[in-house]
Amino acid sequence: MHALDVPTWLEALVGMQLGAALFIGFIALVGWLIAHLAGPWLDREEAQLKRLQAGAERYGWLPAEDTDGRLAAAGARCFEDDGTLQRLLVGSYEGRRIQMAGFATLGSGPTAMRNLVAIELPVSLPELRISHDGVTPPSLPPLEPVLQMSDTESDAFNQRYFAASLDPRYTSAMLHPRMIEWILAHPPQDLRLVGNLLIAYTPKPWTVPHTLATVPLLSGIVDRIPPFVLKDFGDRSVS
């Protein structure tokens, strides 16, 4: 008896089918593992986030609407990406109006939930950015003026942050020694002054504890803005 000769094309076809079956089985196994192992972990994470977001009303933070669109526009400036506000709340701290919200961005990838905590100033001021990231020079001619980075007199501050505005003299006037000392005394936080809103922005979901820790920082910054800056650079017509 001679073994049957199997055509080469049939061997290739069987091999392809076997490979496809193994691949599909592997995908199914991965899906099963995700559903049974990652699922409970994600449920716990979601429950923990809900606990951290609960109780805002105890601090007088109430739901509101961004009727003038300023906070959403400021959020787009902070994250350099368009997005929508989620669960906007307003309140007050030491006589100043505060706002807070989640900020959902889409961009080119999956939707990311971030957060904004803002305190209002009596006047609108030129833009100021205090961030852990430097300003990236545009590859094409910009449609608007680009913020200029400049160092402060504090090496410790310069090592932690990049400060930028349209005018280095304005940056220097804002980041005087007392202001720098106040900011460095608090946990690192990205900040941006847009119009009459001083904003702390974070690439994480909004929570009550984070807001409670951030609002005093923002209020202290406003307290330390020199009067001459408010007078010389401020615009009350749009505050």
KEBAVO-635375 format. One record per residue: z, x, y of N, C-alpha, C, O in turn. Coordinates in steps of 0.2 Angstrom, whole numbers, plus 5000, padded with zeros to 4 digits. Example, Ala and Ser with C-alpha at 12.3 -4.5 7.8 and 13.67 -1.06 7.14 Angstrom:
2
((5039; 5066; 4972); (5039; 5062; 4978); (5039; 5066; 4984); (5042; 5071; 4983))
((5035; 5064; 4989); (5036; 5068; 4995); (5039; 5064; 5000); (5040; 5067; 5006))
***
This chain:
239
((5000; 5004; 4994); (5000; 5000; 5000); (5000; 5004; 5006); (5004; 5009; 5007))
((4996; 5003; 5011); (4995; 5006; 5017); (4998; 5002; 5023); (4997; 4996; 5023))
((5002; 5005; 5027); (5005; 5002; 5032); (5000; 4999; 5037); (4995; 5003; 5038))
((5001; 4993; 5040); (4996; 4991; 5044); (4996; 4995; 5051); (5001; 4997; 5053))
((4990; 4996; 5053); (4989; 5000; 5059); (4989; 4995; 5065); (4986; 4990; 5066))
((4994; 4996; 5069); (4995; 4991; 5075); (4991; 4994; 5081); (4992; 5000; 5083))
((4987; 4990; 5084); (4983; 4992; 5090); (4988; 4995; 5095); (4993; 4992; 5096))
((4985; 5000; 5099); (4989; 5003; 5104); (4991; 4998; 5110); (4996; 4998; 5113))
((4986; 4993; 5111); (4987; 4988; 5116); (4993; 4983; 5115); (4996; 4981; 5119))
((4993; 4982; 5108); (4999; 4978; 5106); (5005; 4981; 5106); (5010; 4978; 5108))
((5006; 4988; 5105); (5012; 4991; 5106); (5014; 4991; 5113); (5020; 4990; 5115))
((5009; 4992; 5117); (5011; 4992; 5125); (5013; 4986; 5127); (5018; 4985; 5131))
((5010; 4980; 5124); (5012; 4974; 5126); (5019; 4972; 5124); (5023; 4969; 5128))
((5021; 4974; 5118); (5028; 4973; 5115); (5033; 4977; 5119); (5038; 4974; 5121))
((5031; 4983; 5121); (5035; 4987; 5125); (5037; 4984; 5132); (5042; 4984; 5134))
((5032; 4981; 5135); (5032; 4978; 5141); (5037; 4972; 5141); (5041; 4971; 5145))
((5036; 4968; 5136); (5040; 4962; 5135); (5047; 4964; 5134); (5052; 4961; 5136))
((5048; 4969; 5129); (5055; 4971; 5128); (5058; 4974; 5134); (5064; 4972; 5136))
((5055; 4978; 5138); (5058; 4980; 5144); (5059; 4975; 5149); (5065; 4975; 5153))
((5055; 4970; 5150); (5056; 4964; 5154); (5062; 4960; 5152); (5067; 4958; 5156))
((5063; 4959; 5145); (5069; 4956; 5143); (5075; 4960; 5144); (5080; 4957; 5146))
((5075; 4966; 5143); (5081; 4970; 5145); (5083; 4970; 5152); (5089; 4970; 5154))
((5078; 4970; 5156); (5079; 4970; 5164); (5082; 4963; 5166); (5087; 4963; 5170))
((5079; 4958; 5163); (5082; 4951; 5165); (5089; 4950; 5162); (5093; 4948; 5165))
((5090; 4953; 5156); (5097; 4953; 5153); (5102; 4957; 5158); (5108; 4955; 5159))
((5100; 4963; 5160); (5104; 4967; 5165); (5106; 4963; 5171); (5111; 4963; 5173))
((5101; 4960; 5174); (5102; 4956; 5180); (5107; 4950; 5179); (5111; 4949; 5183))
((5106; 4947; 5173); (5110; 4941; 5171); (5118; 4944; 5171); (5122; 4941; 5173))
((5118; 4950; 5168); (5125; 4953; 5167); (5128; 4955; 5173); (5134; 4953; 5175))
((5124; 4957; 5178); (5127; 4959; 5184); (5129; 4953; 5188); (5134; 4953; 5191))
((5125; 4948; 5188); (5127; 4941; 5191); (5133; 4938; 5188); (5137; 4936; 5192))
((5134; 4939; 5182); (5140; 4936; 5178); (5146; 4940; 5181); (5151; 4937; 5182))
((5145; 4947; 5181); (5151; 4951; 5183); (5153; 4949; 5191); (5159; 4949; 5192))
((5148; 4949; 5195); (5149; 4947; 5202); (5153; 4940; 5202); (5158; 4940; 5206))
((5150; 4935; 5199); (5153; 4929; 5199); (5161; 4929; 5197); (5165; 4925; 5199))
((5162; 4933; 5191); (5169; 4932; 5188); (5173; 4937; 5191); (5179; 4937; 5190))
((5171; 4943; 5194); (5175; 4948; 5196); (5176; 4948; 5204); (5181; 4948; 5207))
((5170; 4948; 5207); (5170; 4948; 5215); (5172; 4941; 5218); (5174; 4941; 5223))
((5170; 4936; 5214); (5171; 4929; 5217); (5179; 4928; 5219); (5180; 4926; 5224))
((5183; 4929; 5214); (5191; 4928; 5216); (5193; 4933; 5222); (5197; 4931; 5226))
((5190; 4939; 5222); (5192; 4943; 5227); (5189; 4941; 5234); (5193; 4941; 5239))
((5183; 4938; 5234); (5180; 4935; 5240); (5184; 4929; 5242); (5186; 4928; 5248))
((5187; 4925; 5237); (5191; 4919; 5239); (5197; 4921; 5242); (5200; 4918; 5247))
((5200; 4927; 5240); (5207; 4929; 5243); (5205; 4932; 5250); (5210; 4930; 5254))
((5200; 4935; 5251); (5198; 4938; 5258); (5197; 4932; 5262); (5200; 4932; 5268))
((5194; 4927; 5260); (5193; 4921; 5265); (5199; 4917; 5266); (5200; 4915; 5272))
((5204; 4917; 5261); (5210; 4913; 5263); (5214; 4918; 5267); (5218; 4915; 5272))
((5214; 4924; 5267); (5218; 4928; 5271); (5215; 4928; 5278); (5219; 4928; 5283))
((5209; 4928; 5279); (5206; 4927; 5286); (5208; 4920; 5289); (5209; 4920; 5295))
((5208; 4915; 5285); (5210; 4908; 5288); (5217; 4909; 5290); (5219; 4906; 5295))
((5221; 4912; 5287); (5228; 4913; 5289); (5229; 4917; 5295); (5233; 4915; 5300))
((5225; 4922; 5296); (5225; 4926; 5302); (5222; 4922; 5308); (5223; 4924; 5314))
((5218; 4917; 5307); (5215; 4914; 5312); (5218; 4907; 5314); (5216; 4904; 5318))
((5224; 4906; 5310); (5227; 4900; 5311); (5233; 4900; 5317); (5235; 4906; 5318))
((5234; 4895; 5320); (5240; 4895; 5325); (5238; 4897; 5332); (5243; 4898; 5336))
((5232; 4897; 5334); (5230; 4898; 5341); (5233; 4894; 5346); (5235; 4896; 5351))
((5234; 4887; 5344); (5236; 4882; 5348); (5244; 4884; 5351); (5246; 4881; 5356))
((5247; 4887; 5347); (5254; 4889; 5348); (5254; 4893; 5355); (5260; 4894; 5358))
((5249; 4897; 5356); (5249; 4901; 5362); (5245; 4898; 5368); (5243; 4901; 5373))
((5244; 4892; 5367); (5240; 4888; 5372); (5233; 4890; 5373); (5229; 4888; 5378))
((5230; 4892; 5367); (5223; 4893; 5367); (5219; 4887; 5364); (5220; 4885; 5358))
((5215; 4884; 5368); (5212; 4878; 5366); (5204; 4878; 5366); (5201; 4883; 5369))
((5201; 4874; 5362); (5194; 4874; 5361); (5190; 4873; 5368); (5193; 4869; 5372))
((5185; 4876; 5369); (5181; 4875; 5375); (5174; 4876; 5374); (5172; 4878; 5368))
((5170; 4876; 5379); (5163; 4877; 5379); (5161; 4882; 5384); (5163; 4883; 5389))
((5156; 4886; 5382); (5153; 4892; 5386); (5148; 4888; 5391); (5142; 4890; 5390))
((5150; 4884; 5395); (5145; 4880; 5399); (5140; 4884; 5403); (5135; 4882; 5404))
((5143; 4890; 5406); (5138; 4894; 5410); (5135; 4899; 5406); (5131; 4903; 5409))
((5136; 4900; 5400); (5133; 4905; 5395); (5135; 4912; 5397); (5132; 4917; 5394))
((5140; 4913; 5401); (5142; 4920; 5403); (5145; 4924; 5397); (5143; 4930; 5396))
((5149; 4921; 5393); (5152; 4925; 5388); (5147; 4926; 5382); (5147; 4932; 5379))
((5142; 4922; 5381); (5137; 4923; 5376); (5133; 4929; 5378); (5131; 4933; 5374))
((5131; 4929; 5385); (5127; 4934; 5387); (5130; 4940; 5387); (5127; 4946; 5386))
((5137; 4940; 5389); (5141; 4947; 5389); (5141; 4949; 5382); (5141; 4955; 5381))
((5142; 4945; 5377); (5142; 4947; 5370); (5136; 4950; 5368); (5136; 4955; 5364))
((5130; 4948; 5370); (5124; 4951; 5368); (5123; 4958; 5371); (5120; 4962; 5368))
((5126; 4959; 5377); (5126; 4965; 5380); (5131; 4970; 5376); (5129; 4976; 5375))
((5137; 4968; 5374); (5141; 4972; 5371); (5138; 4974; 5364); (5139; 4980; 5362))
((5135; 4970; 5360); (5133; 4971; 5353); (5126; 4973; 5353); (5123; 4975; 5348))
((5122; 4973; 5359); (5115; 4974; 5360); (5111; 4970; 5355); (5107; 4973; 5352))
((5113; 4964; 5354); (5110; 4960; 5349); (5111; 4952; 5351); (5117; 4951; 5353))
((5106; 4948; 5351); (5108; 4941; 5353); (5112; 4938; 5347); (5112; 4940; 5342))
((5116; 4933; 5349); (5120; 4930; 5345); (5123; 4923; 5347); (5121; 4921; 5353))
((5127; 4920; 5343); (5130; 4913; 5345); (5137; 4914; 5345); (5140; 4917; 5341))
((5141; 4910; 5350); (5148; 4910; 5350); (5150; 4905; 5344); (5147; 4900; 5343))
((5156; 4907; 5341); (5159; 4903; 5336); (5166; 4902; 5338); (5170; 4907; 5339))
((5168; 4895; 5338); (5175; 4893; 5340); (5178; 4897; 5346); (5182; 4901; 5346))
((5175; 4895; 5352); (5177; 4898; 5358); (5184; 4895; 5360); (5184; 4888; 5360))
((5188; 4899; 5362); (5195; 4896; 5364); (5196; 4899; 5371); (5194; 4905; 5372))
((5200; 4896; 5375); (5202; 4898; 5382); (5209; 4897; 5382); (5213; 4893; 5379))
((5212; 4901; 5387); (5219; 4901; 5388); (5221; 4905; 5394); (5216; 4906; 5398))
((5227; 4907; 5395); (5229; 4911; 5401); (5234; 4916; 5399); (5238; 4915; 5394))
((5234; 4922; 5403); (5239; 4927; 5402); (5241; 4930; 5408); (5237; 4933; 5412))
((5247; 4929; 5410); (5250; 4932; 5417); (5245; 4929; 5422); (5244; 4933; 5427))
((5244; 4923; 5422); (5240; 4920; 5427); (5232; 4921; 5427); (5229; 4919; 5432))
((5230; 4925; 5422); (5223; 4926; 5422); (5220; 4922; 5416); (5223; 4921; 5411))
((5214; 4919; 5417); (5210; 4916; 5412); (5208; 4920; 5407); (5205; 4926; 5408))
((5209; 4919; 5400); (5206; 4923; 5395); (5202; 4918; 5390); (5202; 4912; 5390))
((5197; 4922; 5387); (5192; 4918; 5383); (5192; 4922; 5376); (5193; 4929; 5376))
((5191; 4919; 5371); (5190; 4923; 5364); (5185; 4919; 5360); (5185; 4913; 5360))
((5182; 4922; 5356); (5177; 4919; 5351); (5174; 4923; 5346); (5174; 4930; 5347))
((5172; 4921; 5340); (5168; 4924; 5336); (5161; 4925; 5339); (5159; 4920; 5342))
((5157; 4930; 5337); (5151; 4931; 5339); (5146; 4933; 5333); (5147; 4938; 5330))
((5142; 4928; 5331); (5138; 4929; 5325); (5131; 4931; 5327); (5127; 4928; 5331))
((5129; 4937; 5325); (5123; 4940; 5326); (5119; 4940; 5320); (5121; 4941; 5314))
((5112; 4940; 5321); (5107; 4940; 5315); (5104; 4946; 5315); (5104; 4949; 5310))
((5100; 4948; 5320); (5097; 4955; 5321); (5092; 4955; 5315); (5088; 4950; 5313))
((5091; 4961; 5312); (5086; 4962; 5306); (5089; 4961; 5300); (5086; 4962; 5294))
((5096; 4960; 5299); (5099; 4960; 5293); (5103; 4954; 5292); (5102; 4949; 5296))
((5108; 4954; 5287); (5112; 4948; 5286); (5116; 4946; 5292); (5118; 4950; 5296))
((5118; 4940; 5293); (5122; 4938; 5299); (5128; 4941; 5299); (5132; 4941; 5293))
((5130; 4944; 5304); (5137; 4948; 5305); (5141; 4944; 5309); (5139; 4942; 5315))
((5148; 4943; 5307); (5153; 4940; 5312); (5157; 4945; 5315); (5160; 4949; 5312))
((5157; 4945; 5322); (5160; 4950; 5326); (5165; 4946; 5331); (5165; 4939; 5330))
((5168; 4949; 5335); (5173; 4945; 5340); (5173; 4948; 5347); (5172; 4954; 5348))
((5174; 4943; 5351); (5175; 4945; 5358); (5182; 4942; 5361); (5184; 4937; 5359))
((5185; 4946; 5365); (5191; 4944; 5369); (5190; 4946; 5376); (5189; 4952; 5377))
((5190; 4941; 5380); (5189; 4943; 5387); (5194; 4940; 5392); (5197; 4935; 5391))
((5195; 4944; 5398); (5199; 4942; 5403); (5195; 4942; 5409); (5191; 4946; 5410))
((5196; 4937; 5414); (5192; 4936; 5420); (5195; 4939; 5426); (5201; 4940; 5426))
((5191; 4942; 5430); (5193; 4946; 5436); (5191; 4941; 5442); (5187; 4936; 5441))
((5194; 4942; 5447); (5193; 4938; 5453); (5186; 4939; 5456); (5184; 4935; 5460))
((5183; 4945; 5455); (5176; 4946; 5457); (5172; 4949; 5452); (5175; 4951; 5446))
((5166; 4949; 5453); (5161; 4952; 5448); (5160; 4959; 5450); (5159; 4961; 5456))
((5160; 4964; 5445); (5159; 4971; 5447); (5153; 4974; 5443); (5151; 4971; 5438))
((5151; 4979; 5445); (5145; 4983; 5441); (5147; 4984; 5434); (5153; 4985; 5432))
((5142; 4984; 5430); (5144; 4985; 5423); (5147; 4992; 5421); (5145; 4997; 5424))
((5152; 4992; 5417); (5155; 4998; 5414); (5156; 4997; 5407); (5158; 4992; 5404))
((5154; 5003; 5403); (5155; 5003; 5396); (5159; 5008; 5394); (5158; 5014; 5396))
((5164; 5007; 5390); (5169; 5012; 5387); (5169; 5011; 5380); (5171; 5006; 5377))
((5165; 5015; 5376); (5164; 5014; 5369); (5164; 5021; 5365); (5164; 5026; 5368))
((5165; 5020; 5359); (5165; 5025; 5354); (5158; 5028; 5353); (5157; 5033; 5350))
((5153; 5024; 5355); (5146; 5026; 5354); (5143; 5028; 5361); (5144; 5025; 5366))
((5139; 5033; 5361); (5135; 5035; 5367); (5130; 5031; 5368); (5128; 5027; 5364))
((5127; 5031; 5374); (5121; 5027; 5376); (5115; 5031; 5374); (5114; 5037; 5375))
((5111; 5027; 5370); (5105; 5030; 5367); (5099; 5030; 5372); (5098; 5024; 5374))
((5096; 5035; 5374); (5090; 5035; 5378); (5085; 5031; 5375); (5083; 5031; 5370))
((5082; 5026; 5379); (5076; 5022; 5377); (5070; 5026; 5375); (5068; 5031; 5378))
((5067; 5024; 5370); (5061; 5027; 5368); (5055; 5025; 5372); (5050; 5029; 5373))
((5055; 5019; 5375); (5050; 5017; 5380); (5053; 5016; 5387); (5059; 5016; 5387))
((5049; 5016; 5392); (5051; 5014; 5398); (5055; 5008; 5399); (5053; 5003; 5397))
((5062; 5009; 5401); (5066; 5003; 5401); (5064; 4997; 5406); (5061; 4999; 5411))
((5066; 4991; 5404); (5065; 4986; 5408); (5070; 4985; 5413); (5069; 4981; 5418))
((5076; 4988; 5413); (5081; 4988; 5418); (5084; 4995; 5418); (5083; 4999; 5413))
((5088; 4996; 5423); (5091; 5003; 5424); (5096; 5004; 5417); (5099; 5000; 5415))
((5096; 5011; 5415); (5100; 5013; 5410); (5106; 5016; 5412); (5107; 5019; 5417))
((5112; 5014; 5408); (5118; 5016; 5410); (5119; 5024; 5409); (5116; 5026; 5404))
((5122; 5027; 5414); (5123; 5034; 5414); (5130; 5036; 5411); (5135; 5034; 5414))
((5130; 5040; 5406); (5136; 5043; 5403); (5139; 5048; 5408); (5135; 5052; 5411))
((5145; 5048; 5409); (5149; 5054; 5413); (5156; 5055; 5410); (5159; 5050; 5407))
((5158; 5061; 5410); (5164; 5063; 5408); (5170; 5061; 5413); (5168; 5061; 5419))
((5176; 5061; 5411); (5181; 5060; 5415); (5185; 5066; 5416); (5183; 5071; 5413))
((5191; 5066; 5419); (5195; 5072; 5420); (5199; 5073; 5414); (5203; 5079; 5413))
((5199; 5069; 5409); (5204; 5069; 5403); (5200; 5071; 5397); (5195; 5068; 5395))
((5201; 5077; 5394); (5198; 5079; 5388); (5199; 5074; 5382); (5195; 5073; 5378))
((5206; 5072; 5382); (5208; 5067; 5377); (5203; 5061; 5377); (5201; 5058; 5372))
((5202; 5058; 5383); (5198; 5052; 5384); (5191; 5054; 5382); (5188; 5050; 5379))
((5188; 5059; 5384); (5181; 5061; 5383); (5180; 5062; 5375); (5175; 5061; 5373))
((5185; 5064; 5372); (5185; 5065; 5364); (5185; 5058; 5361); (5182; 5058; 5355))
((5188; 5053; 5364); (5188; 5047; 5360); (5183; 5042; 5363); (5180; 5038; 5358))
((5181; 5042; 5369); (5176; 5037; 5372); (5170; 5041; 5375); (5171; 5046; 5377))
((5165; 5037; 5376); (5160; 5038; 5380); (5160; 5033; 5386); (5160; 5027; 5384))
((5160; 5035; 5392); (5160; 5030; 5398); (5154; 5031; 5401); (5151; 5036; 5402))
((5151; 5025; 5403); (5145; 5024; 5406); (5144; 5018; 5411); (5147; 5013; 5410))
((5141; 5020; 5416); (5139; 5014; 5421); (5132; 5016; 5425); (5129; 5022; 5423))
((5130; 5013; 5430); (5124; 5014; 5433); (5125; 5020; 5438); (5121; 5023; 5441))
((5132; 5021; 5440); (5134; 5026; 5445); (5140; 5030; 5443); (5145; 5027; 5443))
((5139; 5036; 5442); (5145; 5040; 5440); (5151; 5040; 5444); (5156; 5041; 5442))
((5149; 5039; 5451); (5155; 5038; 5456); (5159; 5032; 5454); (5165; 5032; 5455))
((5156; 5027; 5452); (5159; 5021; 5451); (5163; 5022; 5444); (5169; 5020; 5444))
((5161; 5025; 5439); (5164; 5027; 5433); (5171; 5031; 5435); (5176; 5029; 5433))
((5170; 5036; 5439); (5175; 5040; 5441); (5181; 5036; 5445); (5187; 5037; 5444))
((5179; 5031; 5449); (5183; 5027; 5453); (5187; 5022; 5449); (5193; 5021; 5450))
((5184; 5020; 5443); (5187; 5015; 5439); (5192; 5019; 5434); (5198; 5017; 5433))
((5190; 5025; 5432); (5194; 5028; 5427); (5198; 5034; 5430); (5196; 5040; 5429))
((5202; 5032; 5434); (5207; 5037; 5437); (5212; 5038; 5432); (5213; 5035; 5427))
((5217; 5043; 5434); (5222; 5045; 5429); (5226; 5040; 5426); (5227; 5040; 5420))
((5229; 5035; 5430); (5233; 5030; 5428); (5229; 5025; 5423); (5232; 5023; 5418))
((5223; 5024; 5424); (5219; 5020; 5420); (5218; 5023; 5413); (5219; 5020; 5408))
((5216; 5029; 5414); (5215; 5033; 5407); (5221; 5033; 5403); (5221; 5032; 5397))
((5227; 5035; 5406); (5233; 5035; 5403); (5235; 5028; 5399); (5237; 5028; 5393))
((5233; 5023; 5403); (5234; 5016; 5400); (5230; 5015; 5394); (5232; 5012; 5389))
((5224; 5016; 5394); (5219; 5015; 5389); (5221; 5019; 5383); (5220; 5017; 5377))
((5222; 5026; 5384); (5224; 5030; 5378); (5231; 5028; 5375); (5232; 5030; 5369))
((5235; 5025; 5378); (5241; 5023; 5376); (5240; 5017; 5371); (5245; 5015; 5367))
((5235; 5014; 5370); (5233; 5009; 5365); (5228; 5011; 5360); (5225; 5016; 5361))
((5228; 5007; 5354); (5224; 5008; 5349); (5216; 5008; 5352); (5215; 5005; 5356))
((5212; 5013; 5349); (5205; 5013; 5351); (5202; 5006; 5351); (5203; 5002; 5346))
((5198; 5005; 5356); (5195; 4998; 5357); (5189; 4999; 5362); (5189; 5002; 5367))
((5183; 4996; 5359); (5177; 4996; 5363); (5178; 4991; 5369); (5180; 4986; 5368))
((5176; 4993; 5375); (5177; 4989; 5381); (5170; 4989; 5385); (5166; 4993; 5385))
((5169; 4983; 5388); (5163; 4982; 5393); (5165; 4977; 5398); (5168; 4972; 5397))
((5164; 4979; 5404); (5164; 4975; 5410); (5157; 4972; 5412); (5153; 4976; 5414))
((5157; 4966; 5411); (5150; 4963; 5413); (5152; 4957; 5418); (5155; 4952; 5416))
((5149; 4958; 5424); (5151; 4953; 5429); (5158; 4952; 5430); (5161; 4957; 5432))
((5161; 4946; 5430); (5168; 4946; 5431); (5172; 4945; 5424); (5178; 4943; 5424))
((5169; 4947; 5419); (5172; 4947; 5412); (5174; 4955; 5410); (5169; 4958; 5409))
((5180; 4956; 5408); (5182; 4962; 5405); (5183; 4961; 5398); (5187; 4956; 5396))
((5179; 4964; 5393); (5178; 4961; 5386); (5180; 4967; 5382); (5178; 4973; 5382))
((5184; 4965; 5377); (5185; 4970; 5371); (5181; 4967; 5365); (5182; 4961; 5364))
((5177; 4971; 5362); (5173; 4968; 5357); (5173; 4973; 5351); (5174; 4979; 5351))
((5173; 4969; 5345); (5175; 4972; 5338); (5170; 4970; 5333); (5169; 4964; 5333))
((5167; 4974; 5329); (5163; 4971; 5323); (5167; 4969; 5317); (5165; 4970; 5312))
((5172; 4964; 5319); (5175; 4961; 5314); (5177; 4954; 5316); (5176; 4952; 5322))
((5178; 4949; 5311); (5180; 4942; 5313); (5186; 4942; 5318); (5190; 4946; 5318))
((5186; 4937; 5322); (5191; 4935; 5326); (5197; 4933; 5323); (5197; 4930; 5318))
((5203; 4936; 5325); (5210; 4934; 5322); (5215; 4933; 5328); (5214; 4936; 5333))
((5220; 4930; 5327); (5225; 4929; 5331); (5229; 4935; 5333); (5230; 4937; 5338))
((5231; 4939; 5327); (5235; 4945; 5329); (5231; 4950; 5333); (5234; 4954; 5337))
((5224; 4951; 5332); (5220; 4956; 5336); (5220; 4953; 5343); (5221; 4958; 5347))
((5220; 4947; 5344); (5219; 4945; 5351); (5226; 4946; 5354); (5226; 4948; 5360))
((5232; 4945; 5351); (5238; 4946; 5354); (5239; 4953; 5356); (5243; 4955; 5361))
((5236; 4958; 5352); (5237; 4965; 5354); (5232; 4967; 5359); (5233; 4972; 5362))
((5226; 4963; 5360); (5221; 4965; 5364); (5222; 4963; 5371); (5221; 4967; 5376))
((5224; 4957; 5372); (5225; 4954; 5379); (5229; 4958; 5384); (5228; 4959; 5389))
((5235; 4961; 5381); (5239; 4965; 5386); (5235; 4971; 5388); (5236; 4973; 5394))
((5232; 4974; 5384); (5227; 4980; 5386); (5223; 4978; 5391); (5222; 4981; 5396))
((5219; 4972; 5391); (5214; 4970; 5396); (5218; 4969; 5402); (5215; 4970; 5407))
((5223; 4965; 5402); (5227; 4963; 5408); (5229; 4970; 5412); (5229; 4970; 5418))
((5232; 4974; 5408); (5234; 4981; 5411); (5228; 4984; 5414); (5229; 4988; 5419))
((5222; 4984; 5411); (5216; 4987; 5414); (5215; 4984; 5421); (5214; 4987; 5426))
((5215; 4977; 5421); (5214; 4974; 5427); (5219; 4975; 5433); (5217; 4976; 5439))
((5225; 4976; 5431); (5231; 4978; 5435); (5229; 4985; 5439); (5231; 4986; 5444))
((5226; 4989; 5435); (5225; 4996; 5437); (5218; 4997; 5441); (5217; 5003; 5443))
((5214; 4992; 5442); (5208; 4993; 5446); (5210; 4994; 5453); (5213; 4989; 5456))
((5208; 4999; 5456); (5210; 5001; 5463); (5207; 4995; 5468); (5202; 4993; 5467))
((5211; 4993; 5473); (5209; 4988; 5477); (5202; 4990; 5481); (5199; 4985; 5482))
((5201; 4996; 5482); (5195; 4998; 5486); (5189; 4997; 5481); (5184; 4995; 5484))
((5190; 4997; 5475); (5184; 4996; 5470); (5183; 4988; 5471); (5177; 4986; 5471))
((5188; 4984; 5470); (5187; 4977; 5471); (5183; 4975; 5478); (5179; 4971; 5478))
((5185; 4979; 5483); (5182; 4977; 5489); (5175; 4980; 5490); (5171; 4976; 5493))
((5174; 4986; 5488); (5168; 4989; 5490); (5163; 4988; 5485); (5157; 4987; 5486))
((5164; 4986; 5478); (5160; 4985; 5473); (5159; 4978; 5471); (5155; 4976; 5468))
((5165; 4974; 5473); (5165; 4967; 5470); (5160; 4962; 5474); (5159; 4963; 5479))
((5158; 4957; 5470); (5154; 4952; 5472); (5158; 4945; 5471); (5157; 4943; 5465))
((5161; 4942; 5476); (5164; 4936; 5475); (5160; 4930; 5474); (5162; 4925; 5472))
((5153; 4931; 5476); (5149; 4925; 5476); (5147; 4922; 5469); (5145; 4917; 5468))
((5148; 4927; 5464); (5146; 4925; 5457); (5152; 4926; 5452); (5151; 4926; 5446))
((5158; 4926; 5455); (5164; 4926; 5451); (5166; 4919; 5448); (5171; 4919; 5445))
***
